[in-house]
Every structure is written in C-alpha cells, then in structure tokens.
Amino acid sequence: MIHADQITGLILAGGRAQRMGGIDKGLIPFHGKPLIESTIARLQNQVKSIIINANRNITKYATYGYPVMMDETPDFSGPLAGFSAGLKVCKTPFLLTAPCDSPLLPIDLASQLAKEMVAGGYQLVYASSKESDGKVWAQPVFCLMRSDLQKSLEAFLQKGDLKIDHWFKELHSSTVVFDDAQAFANVNTPEELKTLEEASV
C-alpha cells in the first residue's frame, strides 16, 4: 500500500507551448484562473507535497508557495527533463507527474497507479485513457515512479534520447487504463481551451 504522504507531486509547466503561440500554458486563464491552479487543486490531496517544473515566469509560479525547479538543459528538452529535475529534489519514495494543462485530471490518479505498482512490483506505472470508440491511448506524462530512478533517467538522457516511451521500455513498467478520456484532455490550442471550458462547466 502506497499512501499519499509517500508521494511528491510534480507539475510539468516547462514546455514551449508552440501551438498556443508560445504563451506559458500554466498561466492561461481557465474559468478565470490560471490553468495550473486547477491542476494543483486536483493533485494536492493525492500527494504529500508539490514541485513545479517551469522554465520561465519562475516568480509567478513561486507565488503558489511550492518549490519551482527549472530543467538543467536550457533548450526545452521535454517531459523527461522535467522528470529529472523533479527526481533530483524528491524527498519521498515516489514521484507522481502531471502536466499543467490538463485541468480535469483524475482525483484518484495516484491511488489507481499506486495499486498497480504494488500489485506488480513495478518501477513506474503510467496512465492510459480509453476513448469513446474503444481506442486506448497512452498518457505517459501522467505517471507514478519510484524516486530511485534518477540514475536510470540520467544515463538514458546522456544517450541523447528524449523519447519518453523509450525510457519506459527500459524499466519494469505498466499502465492503468482510465475510462474517462476527458480527464486527460489537455490544452494545445485556443479552440481546445474553449471546448474544455464548455465541457467542465
């Protein structure tokens, strides 16, 4: 059994958001508040503490009262760079990751991933979502990992590979399929933001 006080939450807000015109996605208004506030609200009861991974607007993110960690690489290297930054400062046995632009993320994300991790003795368990047509899609930026994976990730990144699924394949990993695909909906364009706001009234 893995309890919330054994888990640190890592919110990934370090991307470039090119499809949103380069705006910092975590700070885009969603129902009148920055997107990241929805993520914090849904994550905070699932974990002991939160870390924010961001590469700009550091002072704005710091106002939420959580540590803000930048990628060690200055070139927006993707989620694995964020994972690495989080693992380096994680003080609990487990790290739960989620992006800043999925404001409807499951409130049982940690418990479902933890159940699978314990059942199979996995190093990492990530979420997948089932669409209404029955298709299952991996949602790899939503994952629970053991915090002792830092060395494994460092060695992987040193090879120059940034593909998240390639790293997962090197680990003893598994996935949990969530039926509510909407919970993993994220915001990549202004149109998606509007659709998501309308769907979550």
Rosetta blueprint (number, residue, H / E / L):
1 M L
2 I L
3 H L
4 A H
5 D H
6 Q H
7 I E
8 T E
9 G E
10 L E
11 I E
12 L E
13 A E
14 G L
15 G L
16 R L
17 A L
18 Q H
19 R H
20 M H
21 G L
22 G L
23 I L
24 D L
25 K H
26 G H
27 L H
28 I L
29 P E
30 F E
31 H L
32 G L
33 K E
34 P E
35 L H
36 I H
37 E H
38 S H
39 T H
40 I H
41 A H
42 R H
43 L H
44 Q H
45 N H
46 Q H
47 V L
48 K L
49 S E
50 I E
51 I E
52 I E
53 N E
54 A E
55 N L
56 R L
57 N L
58 I H
59 T H
60 K H
61 Y H
62 A H
63 T L
64 Y L
65 G L
66 Y L
67 P L
68 V E
69 M E
70 M L
71 D L
72 E L
73 T L
74 P L
75 D L
76 F L
77 S L
78 G L
79 P H
80 L H
81 A H
82 G H
83 F H
84 S H
85 A H
86 G H
87 L H
88 K H
89 V H
90 C L
91 K L
92 T L
93 P L
94 F E
95 L E
96 L E
97 T E
98 A E
99 P E
100 C L
101 D L
102 S L
103 P L
104 L L
105 L L
106 P L
107 I L
108 D L
109 L H
110 A H
111 S H
112 Q H
113 L H
114 A H
115 K H
116 E H
117 M H
118 V H
119 A H
120 G H
121 G L
122 Y L
123 Q L
124 L E
125 V E
126 Y E
127 A E
128 S E
129 S E
130 K E
131 E L
132 S L
133 D L
134 G L
135 K L
136 V E
137 W E
138 A E
139 Q E
140 P E
141 V E
142 F E
143 C E
144 L E
145 M E
146 R E
147 S H
148 D H
149 L H
150 Q H
151 K H
152 S H
153 L H
154 E H
155 A H
156 F H
157 L H
158 Q H
159 K L
160 G L
161 D L
162 L L
163 K L
164 I H
165 D H
166 H H
167 W H
168 F H
169 K H
170 E H
171 L L
172 H L
173 S E
174 S E
175 T E
176 V E
177 V E
178 F E
179 D L
180 D L
181 A H
182 Q H
183 A H
184 F H
185 A L
186 N L
187 V L
188 N L
189 T L
190 P H
191 E H
192 E H
193 L H
194 K H
195 T H
196 L H
197 E H
198 E H
199 A H
200 S L
201 V L
